[in-house]
Amino acid sequence: MTKSSAPDPSLDPTQRTDVVAKGILKRQFDTLLANLDGVRANRDPEFLHDLRVATRRTRSALTQIKGVFPDDLAKLYQSRFAWLQQVTNPLRDLDVHLLHFDGYEQSLPASLRPSLEPLRAYLLTLQEDEHGRLLAVIDSDAFARLVQDWQAFLDAPIPEVSGTANGLRPVKELADERIWRLVKRVRRNGRALQSDSPPEDLHELRKSCKKLRYLMEFFQTLYPDHDIRRLIDLLKTLLDHLGGFQDLVVQVGHLSELAQRMRDEDCAETKTLLAMGALIGHLLVRQQVLRDDFAAVFADSFDKDHRLLCRELFASRR
């Protein structure tokens, strides 16, 4: 498996932003391609996970490093990579269920655990079917055109004179501006959340936090190593919390749908449906615990010291 989260090579703060941005995109694309064979072979769900992260980071770079490439080109490829993200969603959801399945069983009373096995068998069947569908996408003309077109763009020489608003700007200047803007957005949106805010609002915050983390990682070598790592680690902690909450929201919804499907298809006896109901109840309790703890986790991530550090790193020149 090839990861896409390793820091990019040391950057020159005065380097053109369009040159740096294309280098970032090339590394994400290399990661995506390096994981394709593993996805095809279905050897380990981490191959698909790492391909999806590279895809998400590509989309984030296109939308968050603004004014560097022509707007129509950025929008086109953001849409095309969004398609790739979307078609991988069903298989990843099933992978997550199966990765957590032993934990599912352990969360139930011993007497109910054997009754959950029909669910595992059903998930494995669906996983095989979805893997077949994803293989058809990877082998499709649409995917081949995406790879060919994107490779051609990445290989094309960068023009000496840029017609975009930010292409020629020093990368450190634009990195400060974009990261600081996202820091303020994340802090504002996080503080606005209330105890009764819907899960969708936490999910939107999670997406903003991911964008902020990716920007910090893209431009990590422009900043003092200890300081930027400290902020990235704080974001990872917050993202783990938000991600755990969102995973439980998705799992509860998906398991409820699966119970209905298994009943309609006569794939589950009453005892299996009862075990699934008990599992859903357990997951809902865990979900509420994470929801109740969110405010404290967020406050720790954006306390006074960390806010001052963000200002010092990204806004001191402003």
Sequence and secondary structure as in RCSB ss.txt:
>XXXX:A:sequence
MTKSSAPDPSLDPTQRTDVVAKGILKRQFDTLLANLDGVRANRDPEFLHDLRVATRRTRSALTQIKGVFPDDLAK
LYQSRFAWLQQVTNPLRDLDVHLLHFDGYEQSLPASLRPSLEPLRAYLLTLQEDEHGRLLAVIDSDAFARLVQDW
QAFLDAPIPEVSGTANGLRPVKELADERIWRLVKRVRRNGRALQSDSPPEDLHELRKSCKKLRYLMEFFQTLYPD
HDIRRLIDLLKTLLDHLGGFQDLVVQVGHLSELAQRMRDEDCAETKTLLAMGALIGHLLVRQQVLRDDFAAVFAD
SFDKDHRLLCRELFASRR
>XXXX:A:secstr
   S S      TTSBHHHHHHHHHHHHHHHHHHTHHHHHHT  HHHHHHHHHHHHHHHHHHHHSTTSS HHHHH
HHHHHHHHHHHHHHHHHHHHHHHHTHHHHHHTS TTTGGGGHHHHHHHHHHHHHHHHHHHHHHTSHHHHHHHHHH
HHHHHS   SS  SSSTTSBHHHHHHHHHHHHHHHHHHHHHH  TT  HHHHHHHHHHHHHHHHHHHHTGGGS H
HHHHHHHHHHHHHHHHHHHHHHHHHHHHHHHHHHHHHHHTT   HHHHHHHHHHHHHHHHHHHHHHHHHHHHHHH
HT HHHHHHHHHHHTTT 
